[in-house]
Amino acid sequence: MLLHPRAPLVAGTLALLGIAAYLAVFDAAPGGFTSAHAQIPGVSLLGNCDKCHSPAGLAKGCLGCHTEIANEIAAKTGLHGYLSNEGETACGSCHVVHGEKDDPLVGALAWGEKGRSGFTHPHVDFRLVGRHDSLACESCHEIKDMKPFALPAFPALVRSHTFLGLAQDCTRCHADPHAGGLSLDCEECHSQDRFKPAARFDHDTYYPLRGGHATARCDRCHVVTNAGEPGGSLHFKEVRGIRCVECHENPHRVNWGQECESCHANDGTPWTAATARVTPDIHALTGFRIVLPHATVQCEGCHPANLPFAARYPDPRSSDYRRNETHCDGCHADVHKGQFAATHSSCLDCHEATHFVPARFGLAEHVTFALKESHVAAPCGACHEVDAMTQVRTFVPTARECEGCHRDPHDGQFAASPGGCRDCHGETHFTPAHFSVTDHDHTSFPLAGAHAAVSCRSCHRVDSTTAVRRFKDTTRECKACHRNPHGPQFTTELASEDCTACHRAALDTFAIRPFDHAKRTGWALTGAHATATCEACHGVRKSTDARGIVASVRVYRDTPKTCDSCHRDVHMGQFREGENVACESCHPSTRTWNDLAFDHNTQSTFVLDGAHAKVPCQSCHPSVKVAEDRFVIRFKPVGRECKDCHAFPER
């Protein structure tokens, strides 16, 4: 140990003469002691120099007290053991004892030209590299968990820090995060650059980390002791398991009966690639067999990759789980928008499992509206149309009345009809209607007589304004349907009373109703006239109407009342006086033509008296031939002379 700058010059002298002789000869003091040695009891500049300056040399003196250094040199360990391999031990080459009190025992002389920061631990395998190279010496060389250190000879002088006593293992300074579960040689896995990740650890030696395992935190698999508390340790040799189910909760909620690796591979491929390894037999364990038409559907068709796992693979144990073979709505949108929710819990009630269209909903199932006749062949879309607002084909509710599908050709005329269209029409065809003559009898216009055979269109015509055939409010007047055969003769009567002014109102005949001929015409029908047909007196003649149409019209109005207007003049004009022939002057009775009322004495110029009163008429009024096949009784002129009737006898 170096005591004074002049000490090398007198080292031999000191060995022979001792400290006292040296001081006496040179009369020079080596100076004071640094704080480390100044506290040693009995040490002063005036005595006890031989405590350090041994006759065997200064180093022996130093090592006499510093037994820990002596042990290192003897064992050739530590820094001092390393330095002793290079030559003689010379403590003073590094340490200063005599000097100022504040001079450090290990100062610039010990560190050399590079200084303290240039010291690189050449004597040990633990080199200062990485993060350790930037640490202050005291960060490691301080009394931490060690017992207080003192030299055996000076037990009261306890050191506050030391560069001795540190082991080469990391746990000397660092807490073991592995709780002693691994090798104490931390550098087998870690470097001094950073602790995590463990750069020298090859996890593949134990368990290959692929896919999500490559980025997982260690404590996801390795057990943590006292987790969440200061000093909690990670046991790398104690893992939760190497089987998937030992670390991961089964997300499938299905008992597959096999290891996860049968579908998932720990080779770095995406975890979702397992779907490619799912066979139909495996999928059947979910309760959903992969058969047509689903056998051709890609997995993403039912399990979209953009959904969270819980939505992509819903729990079949859930009360609202619908993704099974009998509930199509678990995967497919309800194209009917809930129309059948109350009546059909499954799409398979109407559709086949192998295809959606055509549906197997046929005539037998169509019980809400039995399909008959022409409705059997009607396409479904004819009645079940697409709603313009929702763009959904409507099935429930669908109108069951005819007008729900068919346009009303009657323009609402029968809107109040209890049975609707079915009152008159059937499902086989719309025309002809099944509304019969008998049905018409229950209306306000029963069909009788000739009307029973008349076609409907004859009375029910198309309205020119609406182009709709009118049934309701059809006029019941004869003149509305029938042409007036009388021309202008009964205009007044038709305007006020219709044809029933003369004809019976009953429809079973068009005959004239009881007609008071005398009152209505002023001509009483008596005798043979009472049984004569109307046509016998009322003849037909041509008439031109307002439109210029010429028609044959039977004459009733202004019918002549003279006999010769109806009867042939058998007398061939013998009694005509001007335009008139007064037949009734001789034939007053209408019962028979032979009832004469002729007074020959007053109505002629020849009085019948005497024998003449009894002479038959034909005796004086003979029948004469006036034409080839016609004879007439001559009444005028007749001779009044006797000779005209009597022949003169010859004498």
C-alpha positions as CSV (number, residue, x, y, z in Angstrom):
1,M,0.0,0.0,0.0
2,L,1.5,3.4,-1.0
3,L,2.0,5.5,2.2
4,H,4.0,8.5,0.8
5,P,5.4,9.7,-2.5
6,R,8.9,9.2,-1.3
7,A,8.3,5.7,0.1
8,P,9.7,3.8,-2.8
9,L,13.2,5.4,-2.2
10,V,13.5,4.3,1.3
11,A,11.6,1.0,1.3
12,G,14.7,-1.0,2.0
13,T,15.9,1.4,4.7
14,L,12.6,1.1,6.4
15,A,12.8,-2.6,6.5
16,L,16.3,-2.3,8.3
17,L,15.8,0.6,10.6
18,G,12.1,0.7,11.3
19,I,9.7,3.7,11.1
20,A,11.3,5.4,14.1
21,A,14.8,5.4,12.6
22,Y,13.4,6.5,9.3
23,L,11.7,9.5,10.9
24,A,14.8,10.3,12.9
25,V,17.1,10.3,9.8
26,F,14.9,12.0,7.3
27,D,12.7,14.0,9.7
28,A,9.9,13.9,7.2
29,A,6.3,13.0,8.0
30,P,4.3,10.9,5.4
31,G,1.2,13.0,6.0
32,G,-2.2,12.2,7.5
33,F,-4.5,9.2,7.0
34,T,-7.5,8.9,4.7
35,S,-10.8,8.4,6.5
36,A,-10.8,4.6,5.9
37,H,-7.6,4.1,8.0
38,A,-7.8,7.0,10.3
39,Q,-10.5,5.3,12.3
40,I,-8.3,2.3,13.1
41,P,-7.6,2.3,16.9
42,G,-3.9,3.0,17.9
43,V,-2.8,4.2,14.5
44,S,-0.9,7.5,14.4
45,L,2.0,9.1,12.6
46,L,4.1,8.9,15.7
47,G,3.8,5.2,16.4
48,N,2.5,1.8,15.5
49,C,3.7,2.2,12.0
50,D,4.7,-1.5,12.0
51,K,1.0,-2.4,12.0
52,C,1.0,-1.8,8.3
53,H,4.7,-1.6,7.4
54,S,5.7,-5.2,8.1
55,P,9.4,-6.2,7.8
56,A,8.2,-8.8,5.2
57,G,6.9,-6.0,3.1
58,L,4.0,-3.6,2.9
59,A,1.7,-6.0,1.1
60,K,2.1,-8.4,4.0
61,G,1.1,-5.6,6.3
62,C,-2.0,-4.8,4.4
63,L,-3.0,-8.5,4.0
64,G,-2.5,-9.0,7.7
65,C,-5.6,-6.9,8.3
66,H,-7.3,-7.5,5.0
67,T,-7.8,-11.2,5.3
68,E,-10.6,-11.2,2.7
69,I,-8.1,-9.9,0.1
70,A,-5.6,-12.5,1.2
71,N,-8.1,-15.2,0.7
72,E,-8.9,-14.0,-2.8
73,I,-5.2,-14.0,-3.7
74,A,-4.6,-17.4,-2.2
75,A,-7.7,-18.8,-4.1
76,K,-6.8,-16.8,-7.1
77,T,-10.3,-15.4,-7.3
78,G,-11.8,-12.0,-7.5
79,L,-10.0,-8.9,-8.8
80,H,-7.0,-9.3,-6.4
81,G,-6.6,-12.9,-7.3
82,Y,-6.6,-11.9,-11.0
83,L,-4.0,-9.1,-10.4
84,S,-1.7,-11.4,-8.5
85,N,-1.4,-13.6,-11.5
86,E,0.4,-10.8,-13.3
87,G,3.2,-10.3,-10.7
88,E,4.0,-9.3,-7.1
89,T,1.2,-7.9,-5.0
90,A,1.6,-4.2,-4.6
91,C,-1.3,-2.6,-2.8
92,G,0.2,0.8,-3.1
93,S,0.0,0.8,-6.8
94,C,-3.8,1.3,-6.6
95,H,-4.6,2.5,-3.1
96,V,-3.5,5.6,-1.1
97,V,-3.6,5.5,2.7
98,H,-1.6,8.6,3.6
99,G,-3.2,11.7,2.3
100,E,-6.2,14.0,2.8
101,K,-9.0,12.6,4.9
102,D,-11.5,12.8,2.1
103,D,-9.3,11.0,-0.4
104,P,-11.1,7.7,-1.5
105,L,-9.4,4.4,-0.9
106,V,-10.3,3.4,-4.4
107,G,-9.6,6.5,-6.5
108,A,-8.1,7.6,-9.7
109,L,-4.9,5.7,-9.0
110,A,-6.9,2.5,-8.9
111,W,-9.1,3.1,-11.9
112,G,-6.2,4.1,-14.2
113,E,-6.3,6.3,-17.3
114,K,-9.8,5.3,-18.4
115,G,-11.3,6.2,-15.1
116,R,-13.9,4.5,-13.2
117,S,-16.3,4.3,-16.2
118,G,-13.7,2.5,-18.2
119,F,-13.5,-0.4,-15.8
120,T,-14.9,-3.5,-17.6
121,H,-14.6,-6.3,-15.0
122,P,-11.7,-8.1,-16.6
123,H,-11.4,-10.5,-13.7
124,V,-14.8,-12.1,-13.9
125,D,-17.0,-13.7,-16.6
126,F,-19.7,-11.1,-16.0
127,R,-18.9,-8.4,-18.5
128,L,-20.6,-5.0,-18.3
129,V,-22.5,-4.9,-21.6
130,G,-25.9,-3.8,-22.7
131,R,-27.9,-2.1,-20.0
132,H,-25.4,-3.0,-17.2
133,D,-22.7,-0.9,-19.0
134,S,-24.6,2.3,-18.1
135,L,-25.1,1.5,-14.4
136,A,-23.2,3.1,-11.6
137,C,-21.0,0.8,-9.6
138,E,-23.0,1.4,-6.5
139,S,-26.1,0.0,-8.3
140,C,-24.6,-3.5,-7.7
141,H,-21.8,-3.0,-5.1
142,E,-23.7,-2.0,-2.1
143,I,-24.8,-3.9,0.9
144,K,-28.3,-5.0,0.2
145,D,-29.4,-8.2,1.7
146,M,-25.9,-9.1,3.1
147,K,-25.1,-8.9,6.8
148,P,-23.0,-6.0,7.9
149,F,-19.3,-6.5,6.8
150,A,-16.3,-5.8,8.9
151,L,-12.7,-7.1,9.0
152,P,-12.1,-9.8,11.7
153,A,-9.5,-7.6,13.4
154,F,-11.8,-4.6,13.5
155,P,-15.4,-5.9,14.1
156,A,-16.6,-2.5,15.2
157,L,-15.6,-0.9,11.9
158,V,-18.6,-1.8,9.8
159,R,-18.3,-0.9,6.1
160,S,-21.2,1.0,4.4
161,H,-20.4,-0.6,1.0
162,T,-18.0,-3.0,-0.6
163,F,-16.9,-4.3,-4.0
164,L,-16.6,-7.8,-2.6
165,G,-19.1,-10.6,-1.9
166,L,-21.2,-10.3,-5.1
167,A,-22.0,-13.6,-6.9
168,Q,-22.1,-13.8,-10.7
169,D,-25.8,-14.9,-10.9
170,C,-28.4,-12.4,-11.7
171,T,-30.5,-13.2,-8.6
172,R,-27.8,-11.6,-6.5
173,C,-29.2,-8.2,-7.6
174,H,-32.5,-9.1,-9.2
175,A,-35.4,-10.9,-7.7
176,D,-36.0,-14.2,-9.3
177,P,-39.3,-13.8,-11.2
178,H,-39.5,-17.5,-11.7
179,A,-39.5,-18.4,-8.1
180,G,-36.5,-20.7,-8.5
181,G,-38.3,-22.8,-11.0
182,L,-35.6,-22.5,-13.7
183,S,-31.8,-22.3,-14.0
184,L,-30.0,-19.7,-11.9
185,D,-28.0,-18.8,-15.0
186,C,-30.3,-16.3,-16.3
187,E,-28.2,-15.7,-19.4
188,E,-29.2,-19.1,-20.7
189,C,-32.4,-17.3,-21.8
190,H,-31.9,-13.6,-21.3
191,S,-29.4,-11.0,-22.5
192,Q,-28.1,-7.9,-20.8
193,D,-29.7,-5.7,-23.5
194,R,-33.2,-6.4,-22.1
195,F,-34.9,-8.9,-19.9
196,K,-38.0,-9.4,-22.1
197,P,-38.3,-11.1,-24.4
198,A,-35.9,-13.8,-23.5
199,A,-33.7,-13.5,-26.6
200,R,-31.8,-16.8,-26.0
201,F,-34.9,-18.9,-25.2
202,D,-36.1,-21.3,-27.9
203,H,-39.7,-22.1,-27.0
204,D,-39.9,-24.7,-29.8
205,T,-37.7,-27.0,-27.7
206,Y,-40.7,-27.3,-25.3
207,Y,-43.8,-26.2,-27.2
208,P,-43.9,-24.6,-30.6
209,L,-45.5,-21.2,-30.6
210,R,-47.5,-20.6,-33.7
211,G,-50.4,-18.3,-34.6
212,G,-52.0,-16.7,-31.6
213,H,-49.6,-18.4,-29.3
214,A,-46.7,-16.5,-30.8
215,T,-48.0,-13.2,-29.4
216,A,-49.6,-14.4,-26.2
217,R,-48.3,-13.2,-22.9
218,C,-46.3,-15.8,-20.9
219,D,-48.7,-15.7,-17.9
220,R,-51.5,-16.8,-20.2
221,C,-50.0,-20.3,-20.1
222,H,-47.5,-20.3,-17.2
223,V,-48.8,-20.2,-13.6
224,V,-48.2,-17.0,-11.6
225,T,-47.6,-17.3,-7.9
226,N,-49.2,-14.5,-5.8
227,A,-50.5,-12.9,-8.9
228,G,-51.3,-9.2,-8.5
229,E,-49.1,-8.9,-5.5
230,P,-45.6,-7.3,-5.3
231,G,-43.1,-10.1,-5.9
232,G,-45.5,-12.4,-7.7
233,S,-43.5,-15.0,-9.7
234,L,-44.1,-16.7,-13.0
235,H,-43.4,-20.4,-12.9
236,F,-42.2,-21.4,-16.3
237,K,-41.9,-25.0,-15.4
238,E,-45.4,-25.1,-14.2
239,V,-47.9,-24.6,-17.0
240,R,-51.7,-24.9,-17.1
241,G,-51.4,-27.6,-19.7
242,I,-50.5,-28.3,-23.3
243,R,-53.9,-29.5,-24.4
244,C,-56.2,-26.7,-25.8
245,V,-59.0,-27.4,-23.3
246,E,-56.5,-27.0,-20.4
247,C,-56.0,-23.3,-21.2
248,H,-59.0,-22.4,-23.4
249,E,-62.6,-22.6,-22.7
250,N,-64.5,-24.6,-25.4
251,P,-66.3,-21.9,-27.4
252,H,-68.3,-24.3,-29.4
253,R,-70.6,-25.5,-26.6
254,V,-70.7,-28.8,-28.4
255,N,-69.3,-32.1,-27.2
256,W,-67.1,-33.0,-30.2
257,G,-65.7,-36.1,-28.6
258,Q,-62.2,-35.4,-29.9
259,E,-59.2,-33.1,-29.5
260,C,-59.2,-29.6,-30.8
261,E,-56.2,-30.5,-33.0
262,S,-58.5,-32.7,-35.1
263,C,-59.8,-29.4,-36.7
264,H,-57.3,-26.7,-35.5
265,A,-53.6,-26.9,-36.3
266,N,-50.8,-25.3,-34.2
267,D,-48.7,-24.7,-37.4
268,G,-49.3,-21.0,-37.8
269,T,-52.3,-21.3,-40.1
270,P,-55.2,-19.2,-39.1
271,W,-57.4,-20.6,-36.4
272,T,-60.4,-20.2,-38.6
273,A,-58.9,-22.5,-41.2
274,A,-60.3,-25.3,-39.0
275,T,-63.6,-25.0,-40.9
276,A,-61.9,-26.7,-43.9
277,R,-61.3,-29.7,-41.7
278,V,-64.9,-30.0,-40.5
279,T,-66.4,-33.1,-42.1
280,P,-70.2,-33.7,-42.5
281,D,-69.9,-36.3,-39.7
282,I,-68.4,-33.7,-37.4
283,H,-70.9,-31.1,-38.3
284,A,-73.7,-33.5,-37.6
285,L,-72.7,-33.4,-33.9
286,T,-74.1,-29.8,-33.8
287,G,-77.5,-31.2,-34.6
288,F,-77.4,-29.8,-38.2
289,R,-76.5,-32.3,-40.9
290,I,-74.7,-31.1,-44.0
291,V,-77.0,-32.5,-46.7
292,L,-78.5,-30.9,-49.8
293,P,-79.0,-28.1,-50.4
294,H,-76.6,-27.0,-47.7
295,A,-73.9,-29.5,-48.9
296,T,-72.9,-27.0,-51.6
297,V,-72.9,-23.9,-49.4
298,Q,-69.5,-22.5,-48.2
299,C,-69.0,-22.2,-44.5
300,E,-69.1,-18.4,-44.6
301,G,-72.6,-18.6,-46.1
302,C,-73.9,-19.6,-42.6
303,H,-71.0,-18.4,-40.5
304,P,-69.9,-15.0,-41.8
305,A,-66.3,-14.2,-40.9
306,N,-67.1,-10.5,-40.1
307,L,-69.3,-11.4,-37.2
308,P,-68.1,-11.9,-33.6
309,F,-67.7,-15.6,-32.6
310,A,-70.8,-15.6,-30.4
311,A,-72.9,-14.3,-33.3
312,R,-71.1,-16.5,-35.9
313,Y,-71.6,-19.7,-33.9
314,P,-74.6,-19.1,-31.6
315,D,-75.2,-21.3,-28.6
316,P,-77.5,-24.2,-29.5
317,R,-78.5,-24.4,-25.9
318,S,-80.0,-20.9,-26.0
319,S,-83.8,-20.7,-25.7
320,D,-83.9,-18.5,-28.9
321,Y,-81.6,-20.8,-30.9
322,R,-83.1,-21.3,-34.4
323,R,-80.2,-22.6,-36.5
324,N,-81.3,-26.2,-36.9
325,E,-82.7,-28.3,-39.6
326,T,-86.3,-27.5,-38.8
327,H,-86.0,-23.7,-38.4
328,C,-84.8,-22.1,-41.6
329,D,-85.1,-18.6,-40.1
330,G,-82.0,-19.2,-38.0
331,C,-80.0,-18.5,-41.1
332,H,-82.4,-17.2,-43.8
333,A,-84.3,-14.0,-43.7
334,D,-88.0,-14.5,-43.5
335,V,-89.1,-13.6,-47.0
336,H,-92.7,-13.5,-45.8
337,K,-91.9,-10.9,-43.1
338,G,-93.6,-12.7,-40.3
339,Q,-96.9,-13.4,-42.1
340,F,-96.9,-17.1,-40.9
341,A,-95.4,-16.6,-37.5
342,A,-98.7,-17.3,-35.7
343,T,-99.7,-20.3,-37.8
344,H,-96.5,-22.0,-39.0
345,S,-93.5,-22.3,-36.7
346,S,-91.3,-23.9,-39.4
347,C,-90.7,-23.1,-43.1
348,L,-90.9,-26.8,-43.7
349,D,-94.6,-26.7,-43.2
350,C,-94.8,-25.4,-46.7
351,H,-91.4,-25.8,-48.3
352,E,-89.1,-28.7,-49.0
353,A,-85.8,-28.9,-47.2
354,T,-83.9,-29.4,-50.5
355,H,-85.4,-26.3,-52.3
356,F,-87.4,-23.3,-51.5
357,V,-89.5,-23.1,-54.7
358,P,-91.8,-24.5,-55.7
359,A,-93.4,-24.8,-52.3
360,R,-95.1,-28.1,-51.5
361,F,-98.2,-26.1,-50.3
362,G,-100.9,-27.5,-52.5
363,L,-104.7,-27.8,-52.8
364,A,-105.0,-29.9,-49.7
365,E,-103.2,-27.4,-47.6
366,H,-105.1,-24.4,-49.0
367,V,-107.8,-24.8,-46.5
368,T,-108.3,-21.1,-45.7
369,F,-109.7,-20.7,-49.2
370,A,-110.6,-24.0,-50.9
371,L,-109.3,-23.9,-54.5
372,K,-112.0,-25.2,-56.9
373,E,-112.8,-25.0,-60.6
374,S,-110.8,-22.3,-62.4
375,H,-109.0,-21.3,-59.2
376,V,-107.1,-24.7,-59.3
377,A,-105.1,-23.7,-62.3
378,A,-104.5,-20.1,-61.3
379,P,-100.9,-19.2,-60.4
380,C,-100.2,-18.3,-56.8
381,G,-99.0,-14.8,-57.8
382,A,-102.4,-14.0,-59.4
383,C,-103.9,-13.8,-55.9
384,H,-100.9,-13.3,-53.8
385,E,-99.3,-10.1,-55.2
386,V,-96.2,-8.2,-54.2
387,D,-97.0,-5.3,-51.9
388,A,-95.8,-2.1,-53.6
389,M,-94.6,-0.6,-50.3
390,T,-92.9,-3.5,-48.6
391,Q,-91.9,-5.4,-51.8
392,V,-93.1,-8.6,-50.0
393,R,-95.6,-11.0,-51.6
394,T,-98.7,-11.0,-49.5
395,F,-100.1,-14.3,-48.2
396,V,-101.5,-13.3,-44.8
397,P,-104.0,-11.7,-44.9
398,T,-105.2,-12.2,-48.4
399,A,-108.7,-11.1,-49.3
400,R,-111.0,-14.1,-49.8
401,E,-113.7,-12.0,-51.6
402,C,-113.7,-11.9,-55.4
403,E,-113.0,-8.2,-55.5
404,G,-109.7,-8.8,-53.7
405,C,-108.3,-10.2,-56.9
406,H,-110.8,-9.4,-59.6
407,R,-111.9,-6.0,-60.9
408,D,-115.5,-5.3,-60.2
409,P,-117.1,-5.1,-63.6
410,H,-120.3,-3.8,-62.0
411,D,-118.7,-0.7,-60.6
412,G,-119.9,-1.3,-57.1
413,Q,-123.6,-1.9,-58.0
414,F,-123.7,-5.0,-55.7
415,A,-121.4,-3.7,-52.9
416,A,-124.2,-4.2,-50.4
417,S,-124.9,-7.8,-51.5
418,P,-124.4,-10.2,-48.6
419,G,-122.8,-12.9,-50.6
420,G,-120.8,-10.7,-52.9
421,C,-120.0,-12.0,-56.3
422,R,-121.0,-15.6,-55.3
423,D,-124.6,-14.6,-55.2
424,C,-124.6,-14.6,-59.0
425,H,-121.3,-16.1,-60.2
426,G,-119.4,-19.4,-59.6
427,E,-115.7,-20.3,-59.6
428,T,-115.9,-22.3,-62.8
429,H,-116.6,-19.2,-65.0
430,F,-117.7,-15.7,-64.6
431,T,-120.2,-15.8,-67.5
432,P,-122.9,-17.0,-67.8
433,A,-123.9,-16.1,-64.3
434,H,-125.9,-18.7,-62.3
435,F,-128.5,-16.0,-61.4
436,S,-131.6,-17.7,-62.8
437,V,-135.1,-16.7,-63.6
438,T,-136.1,-18.0,-60.2
439,D,-133.5,-15.8,-58.5
440,H,-134.9,-12.9,-60.4
441,D,-138.3,-13.6,-59.0
442,H,-137.0,-12.5,-55.6
443,T,-136.1,-9.1,-57.0
444,S,-138.5,-6.2,-57.5
445,F,-139.1,-7.3,-61.0
446,P,-140.0,-11.0,-61.3
447,L,-139.5,-12.5,-64.7
448,A,-142.7,-14.0,-66.1
449,G,-144.2,-14.8,-69.4
450,A,-142.1,-13.7,-72.4
451,H,-139.6,-12.0,-70.0
452,A,-138.5,-15.4,-68.7
453,A,-136.9,-16.2,-72.0
454,V,-135.4,-12.8,-72.7
455,S,-131.6,-12.4,-72.4
456,C,-130.2,-10.4,-69.5
457,R,-128.6,-7.9,-71.9
458,S,-131.9,-7.1,-73.5
459,C,-132.9,-5.2,-70.4
460,H,-129.5,-4.6,-68.7
461,R,-127.6,-2.4,-71.2
462,V,-124.2,-0.8,-71.1
463,D,-124.2,2.7,-69.8
464,S,-122.7,5.0,-72.5
465,T,-121.2,7.3,-69.8
466,T,-119.6,4.7,-67.6
467,A,-119.2,1.8,-70.1
468,V,-120.6,-0.4,-67.3
469,R,-123.6,-2.7,-67.8
470,R,-126.3,-1.5,-65.4
471,F,-128.2,-3.9,-63.2
472,K,-129.1,-1.9,-60.2
473,D,-131.7,0.8,-60.7
474,T,-132.7,-0.7,-64.0
475,T,-135.9,1.0,-65.1
476,R,-139.0,-1.2,-64.9
477,E,-141.0,0.7,-67.5
478,C,-142.0,-1.2,-70.7
479,K,-141.1,1.7,-72.9
480,A,-137.5,1.6,-71.7
481,C,-137.0,-1.8,-73.3
482,H,-139.7,-2.2,-75.8
483,R,-140.3,-0.3,-79.0
484,N,-143.6,1.6,-79.1
485,P,-145.6,-0.2,-81.8
486,H,-148.3,2.4,-81.8
487,G,-146.4,5.3,-83.2
488,P,-147.6,8.6,-81.8
489,Q,-151.1,7.4,-81.0
490,F,-150.7,7.1,-77.2
491,T,-148.0,9.7,-76.4
492,T,-150.1,11.2,-73.6
493,E,-150.8,7.8,-72.0
494,L,-147.2,6.6,-72.3
495,A,-145.9,9.8,-70.7
496,S,-148.1,9.4,-67.6
497,E,-148.8,5.7,-67.2
498,D,-146.4,3.7,-69.4
499,C,-147.8,0.8,-71.4
500,T,-149.9,-0.4,-68.4
501,A,-152.3,2.3,-69.3
502,C,-153.9,-0.3,-71.6
503,H,-151.9,-3.5,-71.1
504,R,-151.9,-5.7,-68.0
505,A,-149.1,-5.0,-65.6
506,A,-148.7,-8.8,-65.1
507,L,-145.7,-10.1,-67.0
508,D,-147.2,-13.4,-68.0
509,T,-149.1,-11.8,-70.8
510,F,-149.1,-8.7,-72.9
511,A,-152.9,-8.8,-73.4
512,I,-155.1,-5.8,-73.0
513,R,-156.3,-5.6,-69.4
514,P,-160.0,-5.0,-68.8
515,F,-160.8,-2.1,-71.1
516,D,-163.9,0.0,-70.9
517,H,-164.2,0.5,-74.6
518,A,-167.3,2.7,-74.3
519,K,-165.8,5.0,-71.7
520,R,-162.3,5.2,-73.1
521,T,-163.4,5.5,-76.8
522,G,-167.0,6.5,-76.8
523,W,-167.9,3.4,-78.7
524,A,-169.7,0.7,-76.8
525,L,-168.9,-2.9,-77.8
526,T,-172.2,-4.7,-77.9
527,G,-173.6,-7.7,-79.6
528,A,-171.2,-9.3,-82.0
529,H,-168.8,-6.4,-81.5
530,A,-168.2,-7.6,-77.9
531,T,-166.7,-10.8,-79.1
532,A,-164.9,-9.5,-82.1
533,T,-161.1,-9.3,-82.0
534,C,-159.5,-5.9,-81.8
535,E,-157.7,-6.5,-85.1
536,A,-161.1,-6.9,-86.8
537,C,-161.7,-3.2,-86.3
538,H,-158.2,-1.8,-85.8
539,G,-156.3,-2.4,-88.9
540,V,-152.6,-1.7,-89.9
541,R,-151.3,1.1,-91.9
542,K,-148.0,2.7,-92.6
543,S,-146.7,5.4,-90.3
544,T,-143.6,7.5,-90.3
545,D,-142.0,8.4,-87.0
546,A,-139.9,11.5,-86.0
547,R,-136.8,9.8,-87.2
548,G,-138.3,9.3,-90.6
549,I,-138.6,5.5,-90.2
550,V,-141.7,4.0,-91.9
551,A,-143.4,1.2,-90.0
552,S,-146.6,-0.7,-90.0
553,V,-148.7,0.6,-87.2
554,R,-152.1,-0.8,-86.0
555,V,-154.5,2.0,-85.8
556,Y,-156.4,2.6,-82.6
557,R,-156.7,6.3,-82.2
558,D,-159.3,7.9,-84.6
559,T,-160.6,4.5,-85.8
560,P,-163.8,5.1,-88.0
561,K,-167.1,4.1,-86.3
562,T,-169.2,3.5,-89.4
563,C,-170.2,0.0,-90.3
564,D,-168.7,0.2,-93.8
565,S,-165.3,1.0,-92.3
566,C,-165.2,-2.6,-91.0
567,H,-167.9,-4.4,-92.9
568,R,-168.2,-5.0,-96.6
569,D,-171.2,-3.3,-98.2
570,V,-173.3,-6.2,-99.4
571,H,-175.6,-3.8,-101.1
572,M,-172.9,-2.5,-103.3
573,G,-173.6,1.1,-102.6
574,Q,-177.4,1.0,-103.1
575,F,-177.8,2.9,-99.9
576,R,-174.8,5.2,-100.0
577,E,-175.6,8.8,-99.6
578,G,-172.5,10.8,-100.2
579,E,-169.6,9.4,-98.1
580,N,-171.7,7.7,-95.5
581,V,-173.8,4.6,-95.5
582,A,-176.2,4.5,-92.5
583,C,-176.4,0.8,-92.1
584,E,-177.9,1.2,-88.6
585,S,-181.1,2.7,-90.1
586,C,-182.1,-0.8,-91.2
587,H,-179.8,-2.9,-89.1
588,P,-180.0,-1.4,-85.6
589,S,-178.8,-4.5,-83.7
590,T,-175.1,-5.3,-83.3
591,R,-176.0,-8.8,-82.3
592,T,-177.0,-10.1,-85.7
593,W,-177.2,-8.5,-89.2
594,N,-180.6,-10.1,-89.7
595,D,-182.4,-8.1,-87.1
596,L,-184.0,-5.5,-89.3
597,A,-185.7,-2.3,-88.2
598,F,-187.0,-1.2,-91.6
599,D,-190.4,0.4,-92.0
600,H,-191.2,0.0,-95.7
601,N,-194.1,2.4,-95.5
602,T,-192.1,5.3,-94.0
603,Q,-188.6,4.6,-95.1
604,S,-189.4,4.0,-98.8
605,T,-191.5,5.5,-101.4
606,F,-193.7,2.4,-101.8
607,V,-196.3,1.7,-99.1
608,L,-196.9,-2.0,-98.5
609,D,-200.6,-2.5,-97.9
610,G,-203.1,-5.0,-98.9
611,A,-201.5,-8.1,-100.4
612,H,-198.2,-6.4,-100.7
613,A,-197.9,-6.4,-96.9
614,K,-197.5,-10.2,-96.9
615,V,-195.3,-10.5,-99.9
616,P,-191.7,-11.7,-99.1
617,C,-189.0,-9.1,-99.8
618,Q,-187.2,-11.3,-102.4
619,S,-190.4,-11.3,-104.4
620,C,-189.9,-7.7,-105.2
621,H,-186.1,-7.5,-104.5
622,P,-184.5,-10.3,-106.5
623,S,-180.9,-11.4,-106.5
624,V,-179.1,-10.3,-109.6
625,K,-175.7,-11.2,-111.0
626,V,-173.4,-8.2,-111.1
627,A,-170.2,-10.0,-111.7
628,E,-169.1,-13.4,-112.9
629,D,-169.2,-14.9,-109.3
630,R,-171.1,-12.2,-107.4
631,F,-174.8,-11.6,-106.8
632,V,-176.5,-8.8,-105.0
633,I,-180.0,-8.2,-103.9
634,R,-181.4,-5.2,-105.6
635,F,-183.1,-2.7,-103.5
636,K,-182.5,0.4,-105.5
637,P,-183.7,1.1,-108.0
638,V,-186.9,-1.0,-108.1
639,G,-189.9,-0.3,-110.4
640,R,-193.0,0.8,-108.7
641,E,-195.4,0.0,-111.5
642,C,-197.5,-3.2,-111.2
643,K,-196.2,-4.3,-114.5
644,D,-192.7,-4.1,-113.1
645,C,-193.6,-7.1,-110.9
646,H,-196.8,-8.6,-112.4
647,A,-197.1,-9.9,-116.0
648,F,-200.1,-8.9,-118.0
649,P,-202.2,-12.1,-118.8
650,E,-203.2,-12.7,-122.4
651,R,-206.8,-13.1,-123.2
